[in-house]
Amino acid sequence: MKKIVIGVAALATTFIVSGTALGLWIAAERSERNSLLSRIERKATAYFRSAVTSDSASESEIITNRLPLIKRVVNMPLMVTDSGGGIAAAPGGGVLLLDRLGGLFYHVDGQTSELRIDTPDNGIEDLDRRHASGEFGDRGFRKRGFRFNDVLVLARGNAFELFISYSDWEPDRLCYRSVLAQATIPSDLAVADWVVDENDWRELKVTEPCLPINPTGWVTVQGIEAGGRLAEVSDTELVWSTGVYELDDSFKETGIEPFAQRDESDYGRVLKIDFRSGDTEVLARGLRNPQGLTRSSDGTIFVADHGMRGGDELNVVDPDQPEYNFGWPFVSYGTHYNGKPVHSSGRHSGHDGYDLPAIAFAPSIAPGSALFLENFHPVWDGDILIGAFRGTIERIHLVNGRAILAEPIGIEVRPRDMALTEDREIVIWTDNLQLIFLTPRRAPSAMDRMLASIDQIADDGTRKDAAGAMEGCLQCHSLSKGENQAGPSLHGICGSRMGSVAGFDQYSEALASSRQTWTEDLLAEFIMAPQSIVPDTSMAWEGTQSIETAATIAGLICSNRD
């Protein structure tokens, strides 16, 4: 296997637990500028947990604004040596995991295994050797940031299309870039049996220009702020986000035209790519570090951009509209780290000519991933989750492209990436080598489904009228089976005779003696004018004047059945 663990050093520490010595081996990376002690401490914590509870799970509960969750934490075994990278739902169930070093793993049914997949050489060993030999003097590079960034798998016909994105060093040209690579795997192979050689990959897209080493400063090559997230768009297309490798943060001082804005640049973008032809279209520019990328069922693309201080954003992209420009580094709702505003005005202004975010976050949340929710639970469906490095996931509820609610949900660790499994579980890959699975504590109620259906009504007037009408219905009726209140349950009434709901004996004589059968059309007429359909009915509802509202409510009630 090509999976290379860089500079694994053995550090044995003995713990006495009930008189038993437990040996712990810790991997420490070489040639990095961050503190050796902090690296050892970070890995000791993660590896001690893994060594003691490899592939074990613990459960707890998370209480949120509307939906209680069950949180199941699975600790990765010692073969998973580093965090970073990304995850994707695996075909047939389970989770694919790509770590920052290029190792690919498969987690299913509580067990984790390393796949026989050799990822491309991204040149990090050559770059490391050059620094160690003194070729660049005493300057260094951010090795932890120079990594593999994401993974995506799509089932297409008789094959699985596997995609990975990563930062790549070009030793012949002394420059670096972002790469999107693709490998094809026969669909008759189970995931655990996948085999990919390094030569099986093809470079689907390479960013241009290739970025030269920095002429000044202690950092020769930026690895951080690469973006690199992937999402499916259609049968033949995907989207890929690219960051600017921190190069635009000081464009005023360097005098270099910002990569996120220049026309001949692929950086600071959301790119739509046809993975069969290689054709590329720019959907958005003016992004700093778009680490969150997800797509809704109607094709809308959501981009979580990791900005400067107070400049984190959630941006909305309609792929059918002209290219978006979110303004980085010319405008931002955040500030530089010295406290000065990114643009000349001290107020939240100056976005004229640029597209506005759906929401900007202050204080910063440090977004690292994004996930559109569909068929998870009606209470959350249609919302976007943002994984925030401050140790939360942020639930964002949008109306007409603007955030109405932002709910931080604490998970106590840094979420690196998120996915929705085929079993409709939210899975979160964390920086301390854990997978966290989130599931609703309760099944969707009839009320949950009804309200979610009303929320999906496109016409604003009909949606508001339907919500008001349903609120009136629920003053006396329940949607749950067998739950009669002042009026009978509305569960499963279509197709039944009027006045026949089991367990309810408070019908008016007019309704009880009626021999009519509830149909969707009859129910709509009744909602509009109860007295005209059943004279002398005791129902206090006066009706609605809107044919559209009555038809909508009737359709929703008739769909409320087992």
C-alpha positions in Angstrom: 0.0 0.0 0.0 1.2 3.5 -0.8 -0.4 4.8 2.4 2.6 6.5 4.0 2.8 7.4 7.6 5.3 10.3 7.6 7.9 10.0 10.3 6.3 7.6 12.7 8.3 7.6 15.9 7.7 5.2 18.8 7.0 6.8 22.1 6.0 4.3 24.8 4.2 5.6 27.9 3.1 3.2 30.6 -0.2 3.6 32.3 -1.1 1.6 35.4 -4.8 0.6 35.3 -5.8 -1.8 38.2 -2.2 -2.9 38.4 -2.0 -3.6 34.6 0.5 -1.8 32.4 -0.9 -0.5 29.2 1.6 0.5 26.5 0.7 3.3 24.2 2.6 4.1 20.9 2.3 7.6 19.6 3.2 8.8 16.1 5.0 12.1 15.8 5.5 13.9 12.6 8.9 15.4 11.7 10.0 18.7 10.3 7.1 20.8 11.3 7.1 24.3 12.9 4.4 23.7 15.4 5.4 22.6 18.9 6.7 19.0 19.3 5.1 18.8 22.7 1.7 19.9 21.4 1.9 17.3 18.6 2.7 14.6 21.1 -0.1 15.7 23.3 -2.6 15.8 20.5 -1.7 12.4 19.2 -1.5 10.9 22.7 -5.0 11.8 23.4 -6.3 10.4 20.1 -4.2 7.3 20.1 -4.9 6.4 23.7 -8.6 6.6 23.1 -8.2 4.5 19.9 -5.9 1.9 21.6 -8.3 1.4 24.4 -11.6 1.5 22.4 -10.8 0.7 18.8 -14.0 0.7 16.7 -16.1 0.9 19.9 -19.1 3.1 20.2 -20.7 5.1 22.9 -24.1 6.9 22.9 -25.5 10.0 24.4 -28.3 12.5 23.6 -28.2 16.0 22.1 -31.1 18.4 22.8 -31.7 20.9 20.0 -34.2 23.5 19.3 -36.8 21.2 17.6 -35.3 17.7 17.3 -33.6 15.6 20.0 -30.8 13.5 18.6 -29.0 10.3 19.5 -25.2 10.8 19.2 -23.1 7.7 18.6 -19.3 8.1 18.8 -17.1 5.5 17.1 -13.3 5.7 17.8 -11.1 4.8 14.8 -8.5 2.0 15.2 -4.8 2.7 15.1 -4.6 2.0 11.4 -6.2 5.5 10.9 -3.2 7.6 11.7 -4.3 11.1 10.9 -7.3 13.4 10.5 -8.0 16.0 7.8 -9.3 14.8 4.4 -13.0 14.1 4.0 -15.7 11.4 4.0 -18.4 10.2 1.7 -21.4 7.9 1.8 -20.3 4.5 0.5 -22.5 2.6 -2.0 -24.4 -0.1 -0.3 -24.0 1.5 3.2 -21.1 2.6 5.3 -18.7 5.5 5.0 -15.6 6.1 2.9 -12.9 8.0 4.8 -9.9 9.8 3.2 -7.3 11.1 5.6 -5.0 14.0 4.9 -2.1 11.7 3.9 -4.1 9.9 1.2 -5.1 6.8 3.1 -8.6 5.5 2.2 -10.6 3.5 4.7 -14.1 1.9 4.8 -16.3 1.9 7.9 -19.4 -0.3 7.9 -21.3 -2.2 10.6 -19.0 -0.9 13.3 -15.8 -2.1 11.7 -13.1 -0.1 9.9 -10.7 -1.5 7.3 -8.0 0.1 5.0 -8.8 -0.2 1.3 -6.3 -1.4 -1.3 -6.3 2.0 -3.0 -3.0 3.7 -3.8 -3.7 7.4 -4.1 -1.5 9.7 -6.4 1.8 11.0 -5.2 1.2 14.6 -4.3 4.9 15.4 -4.0 5.0 16.1 -0.3 8.0 13.8 0.2 10.1 15.7 -2.4 9.0 19.0 -0.8 10.0 17.7 2.6 13.4 16.5 1.4 14.1 19.9 -0.2 13.4 21.7 3.1 15.4 19.2 5.1 18.4 19.6 2.8 18.4 23.3 3.2 17.5 24.1 -0.4 15.2 26.8 0.9 17.4 28.0 3.7 15.8 27.9 7.1 12.3 28.4 5.7 9.6 25.8 6.2 6.2 24.9 4.9 2.8 24.0 6.5 3.0 20.3 6.0 -0.2 19.5 7.9 -2.1 21.8 5.5 -0.6 20.3 2.4 -3.0 17.4 2.2 -5.7 15.3 0.5 -8.9 17.3 0.9 -12.0 15.3 -0.1 -13.5 12.1 -1.5 -16.6 11.4 -3.5 -18.0 8.2 -5.1 -20.8 8.0 -7.6 -22.6 4.9 -8.9 -22.9 5.2 -12.7 -24.1 2.3 -14.8 -21.7 -0.7 -14.4 -19.0 1.3 -12.6 -18.3 3.4 -9.5 -16.6 6.7 -10.2 -14.2 7.6 -7.4 -13.0 11.2 -7.1 -10.4 12.7 -4.7 -9.0 16.2 -4.5 -5.6 17.2 -3.1 -2.8 19.7 -3.0 0.1 18.8 -5.4 3.7 19.8 -5.5 5.4 20.0 -9.0 9.1 19.4 -8.4 10.2 20.1 -12.0 8.6 23.5 -12.0 8.9 24.3 -8.2 5.2 25.2 -7.9 2.1 23.8 -6.4 -1.6 23.5 -7.3 -4.9 21.8 -6.6 -5.8 18.5 -8.4 -9.1 16.7 -8.9 -8.4 13.0 -9.9 -10.8 10.2 -11.0 -10.6 6.4 -10.9 -13.2 4.0 -12.3 -14.0 0.8 -10.4 -16.3 -2.1 -11.6 -19.7 -2.0 -9.9 -19.7 -5.7 -9.3 -17.0 -5.3 -6.6 -17.9 -4.8 -3.0 -16.4 -1.7 -1.5 -14.1 -3.9 0.7 -12.7 -5.5 -2.5 -11.9 -2.3 -4.3 -8.3 -2.2 -5.7 -6.9 1.0 -7.3 -3.2 1.4 -8.4 -1.5 4.7 -8.4 -1.5 4.6 -12.2 -5.2 4.1 -12.4 -6.0 7.7 -11.6 -6.4 10.4 -14.2 -6.2 14.1 -13.5 -9.6 15.4 -14.3 -8.9 19.0 -13.5 -5.7 20.9 -12.4 -5.9 24.4 -11.2 -4.0 27.1 -13.1 -1.7 28.9 -12.7 0.7 26.6 -10.8 1.6 28.7 -7.7 5.3 29.5 -7.3 7.0 29.3 -3.9 6.6 32.4 -1.8 9.6 34.8 -2.4 9.6 36.1 1.2 8.5 35.0 4.7 9.2 31.8 6.5 6.6 29.8 4.6 7.7 28.7 1.2 4.5 26.8 0.3 1.1 27.3 1.6 -0.9 24.2 2.2 -3.8 25.6 4.1 -6.9 27.3 2.6 -7.1 24.9 -0.3 -10.9 24.4 -0.2 -11.1 21.2 -2.2 -14.6 20.0 -1.4 -16.7 17.9 -3.8 -20.4 17.4 -4.5 -22.6 15.7 -7.1 -24.5 17.8 -9.6 -25.9 15.5 -12.2 -25.4 12.2 -13.9 -22.2 13.5 -15.5 -21.2 16.5 -13.5 -19.8 17.4 -10.1 -18.8 20.7 -8.4 -15.3 21.3 -6.9 -14.4 24.2 -4.6 -10.9 25.7 -4.7 -9.3 28.0 -2.1 -6.6 30.6 -2.6 -4.0 29.1 -0.3 -4.0 32.3 1.9 -2.3 34.2 -0.9 -5.0 36.9 -1.2 -5.1 37.9 2.5 -2.3 40.5 2.0 -2.8 41.4 -1.6 -2.7 45.1 -0.8 0.8 44.8 0.8 2.2 42.5 -1.9 0.6 44.3 -4.9 -0.3 41.0 -6.5 -3.6 40.8 -8.2 -5.9 38.6 -6.1 -6.2 35.1 -7.4 -9.9 34.9 -6.3 -10.7 37.7 -8.8 -8.3 37.5 -11.7 -9.9 36.0 -14.9 -7.1 33.5 -15.7 -7.2 31.9 -12.2 -8.9 28.7 -11.0 -8.6 29.7 -7.3 -11.3 31.0 -5.0 -13.9 29.3 -7.2 -16.7 26.9 -7.4 -16.2 24.9 -10.6 -18.7 22.7 -12.3 -16.9 19.9 -14.2 -18.2 17.3 -16.6 -16.3 14.2 -15.5 -16.6 12.5 -18.9 -15.6 15.3 -21.1 -13.6 17.4 -18.7 -15.5 20.6 -19.6 -15.4 23.1 -16.9 -17.7 26.1 -16.0 -17.1 28.7 -13.3 -20.2 29.0 -11.1 -18.7 31.4 -8.5 -15.6 33.3 -7.7 -14.5 35.7 -4.9 -14.1 33.0 -2.3 -11.3 32.6 0.2 -11.4 29.0 1.6 -14.6 27.3 0.5 -14.4 24.2 2.8 -18.1 23.5 2.8 -19.9 22.4 -0.4 -23.3 20.7 -0.7 -26.2 20.6 -3.1 -30.0 20.4 -2.6 -32.4 18.2 -4.5 -33.5 21.1 -6.7 -29.9 21.8 -7.8 -29.1 24.8 -5.6 -25.5 24.8 -4.4 -24.5 26.0 -0.9 -20.9 27.1 -0.2 -19.5 27.6 3.3 -16.5 29.9 3.0 -13.9 30.1 5.8 -13.2 33.8 5.9 -11.0 36.0 8.1 -12.1 37.1 11.6 -15.9 37.4 11.5 -15.9 36.9 7.8 -17.2 33.3 7.6 -20.1 33.0 5.1 -22.8 30.7 3.8 -23.3 31.5 0.1 -26.1 30.3 -2.2 -25.4 29.5 -5.9 -28.0 28.8 -8.5 -26.2 27.0 -11.3 -28.6 28.3 -13.9 -27.7 31.9 -13.1 -24.7 33.9 -14.4 -21.4 33.5 -12.6 -21.6 34.7 -9.0 -18.9 36.9 -7.4 -18.9 37.0 -3.6 -16.2 39.7 -3.5 -13.2 38.2 -1.6 -10.7 39.8 -1.0 -12.2 43.2 -2.0 -15.2 42.9 0.4 -16.1 40.9 3.5 -18.2 41.3 6.6 -15.1 40.3 8.6 -11.9 42.1 9.5 -8.2 41.4 9.2 -6.6 39.8 12.2 -5.3 43.2 13.2 -8.9 44.4 13.5 -9.0 46.6 10.4 -12.0 46.1 8.1 -11.3 44.2 4.9 -12.7 47.0 2.8 -12.4 50.8 3.4 -15.7 51.3 5.2 -16.0 50.5 8.9 -19.7 49.8 8.4 -21.3 46.6 7.0 -21.4 48.1 3.5 -19.4 48.2 0.3 -20.9 45.0 -1.3 -22.2 47.0 -4.2 -21.5 45.0 -7.4 -20.9 41.7 -5.5 -23.3 39.0 -4.4 -24.4 38.9 -0.8 -24.0 35.9 1.4 -27.1 34.1 2.9 -25.5 34.8 6.3 -22.2 36.0 7.6 -21.0 34.8 11.0 -19.6 37.0 13.8 -17.9 35.8 15.9 -16.3 33.4 13.5 -17.4 29.8 13.4 -14.5 28.5 11.2 -16.6 26.4 8.8 -15.0 23.2 7.5 -17.9 21.4 5.8 -21.5 21.7 4.8 -24.4 19.2 4.4 -27.8 19.7 2.9 -30.4 17.6 4.7 -33.0 15.6 2.8 -35.1 12.6 4.0 -33.4 12.9 7.4 -36.4 14.2 9.5 -39.2 16.6 8.4 -38.2 19.0 11.2 -34.7 19.5 9.7 -35.2 18.5 6.0 -34.3 21.4 3.7 -31.9 22.9 6.2 -28.1 23.1 5.9 -25.6 21.9 8.5 -22.2 23.6 8.7 -19.4 21.8 10.5 -17.6 24.5 12.5 -14.1 24.1 13.9 -15.2 25.8 17.1 -16.7 22.5 18.1 -20.3 22.9 16.8 -22.5 22.1 13.9 -24.6 25.0 12.8 -28.1 24.3 11.6 -29.1 27.0 9.1 -32.8 27.4 8.1 -33.2 29.4 4.9 -36.2 31.2 3.4 -35.9 32.6 -0.1 -32.1 32.3 0.0 -31.7 34.2 3.3 -30.9 32.6 6.7 -33.8 33.0 9.2 -32.4 30.7 11.9 -28.8 29.8 12.8 -28.7 27.2 15.6 -25.2 26.2 17.0 -25.3 22.6 18.3 -22.3 21.6 20.4 -20.5 18.3 19.7 -17.4 19.1 21.8 -14.9 18.3 19.0 -13.7 19.8 15.7 -15.8 18.4 12.8 -13.7 18.0 9.7 -16.4 16.7 7.2 -20.0 15.5 7.1 -22.0 13.1 5.0 -25.5 11.6 4.9 -25.4 7.8 4.7 -27.7 5.6 2.7 -29.4 4.8 6.0 -30.1 8.6 6.4 -27.7 9.0 9.3 -25.6 12.2 9.6 -22.0 11.1 10.0 -19.3 13.5 11.1 -15.5 13.0 10.7 -13.6 14.7 13.5 -10.1 15.9 14.0 -9.6 13.6 16.9 -10.1 10.4 14.8 -13.7 9.7 15.5 -16.9 9.2 13.5 -20.0 10.7 15.1 -23.3 9.4 13.9 -26.5 11.5 14.5 -30.0 10.1 14.3 -33.3 11.5 15.4 -34.4 10.3 18.8 -38.0 10.1 17.7 -39.7 9.1 14.4 -41.4 11.8 12.4 -44.9 12.5 13.6 -47.9 13.2 11.3 -47.6 16.8 12.4 -43.9 17.0 11.5 -44.7 15.6 8.0 -47.6 18.0 7.5 -45.7 21.1 8.5 -42.8 20.1 6.4 -45.1 19.6 3.4 -46.6 23.1 3.9 -43.1 24.6 4.1 -42.4 23.2 0.6 -45.3 25.0 -1.1 -43.7 27.3 -3.6 -46.4 30.0 -3.7 -45.9 32.4 -0.8 -49.6 33.3 -0.5 -50.8 29.7 -0.7 -48.2 28.6 1.8 -49.2 31.2 4.4 -52.9 30.6 3.9 -52.4 26.8 4.2 -50.4 27.2 7.4 -53.1 29.4 8.9 -55.9 27.1 7.8 -54.1 24.0 9.2 -53.5 25.9 12.5 -57.3 26.4 12.6 -57.9 22.7 11.9 -55.5 21.6 14.7 -57.4 23.6 17.3 -59.9 20.7 17.5 -58.4 17.9 15.4 -55.3 15.7 15.6 -53.4 14.2 12.7 -52.4 11.1 14.7 -54.2 7.8 14.4 -56.7 7.2 17.2 -56.1 10.5 18.8 -59.5 12.2 19.0 -59.9 15.6 20.6 -62.8 18.0 20.5 -63.1 16.8 16.9 -62.3 13.4 15.4 -58.8 12.5 14.3 -58.1 13.4 10.7 -55.8 10.4 10.1 -56.9 8.3 7.2 -60.3 9.9 6.8 -60.2 10.0 3.0 -62.0 6.9 1.6 -64.0 6.5 4.8 -67.7 7.3 5.4 -68.5 10.6 7.1 -69.0 10.3 10.8 -67.2 7.0 11.1 -63.9 7.7 13.0 -63.5 5.0 15.6 -63.8 6.1 19.2 -65.4 9.5 18.5 -69.0 9.8 19.5 -69.5 13.6 19.5 -70.6 14.0 15.9 -73.5 16.2 15.0 -76.7 14.4 14.0 -76.2 15.9 10.4 -72.7 14.4 10.0 -73.4 11.1 11.8 -76.4 10.4 9.5 -74.6 11.4 6.3 -73.8 8.5 3.9 -71.2 10.4 1.9 -67.7 9.1 1.6 -64.8 11.5 2.0 -62.8 12.2 -1.1 -60.1 14.8 -1.7 -62.5 16.9 -3.8 -65.4 16.6 -1.3 -63.0 17.5 1.6 -61.8 20.6 -0.3 -65.4 21.7 -0.7 -66.1 21.1 3.0 -63.0 23.1 4.0 -64.3 26.0 1.9 -67.9 25.9 3.2 -68.8 23.2 5.7 -72.4 24.2 6.0 -73.0 23.9 2.3 -71.8 20.3 2.3 -73.3 19.2 5.6 -76.0 21.6 6.7 -76.3 21.9 10.5 -72.8 20.4 11.1 -71.5 21.4 14.5 -68.0 22.3 13.2 -67.2 25.9 14.0 -64.9 26.4 11.1 -66.3 29.1 8.7 -64.3 28.0 5.7 -61.8 29.6 3.5 -62.3 31.7 0.4 -59.3 30.3 -1.4 -59.8 27.4 -3.7 -56.0 26.8 -3.8 -55.8 26.7 0.0 -58.7 24.3 0.4 -57.3 22.0 -2.3 -53.9 22.1 -0.7 -55.2 21.3 2.8 -57.4 18.5 1.4 -54.5 17.0 -0.4 -52.3 17.0 2.7 -55.0 15.5 4.9 -55.8 12.8 2.4 -52.1 11.9 2.2 -52.0 11.5 6.0 -52.5 7.7 6.2 -50.6 4.6 7.1 
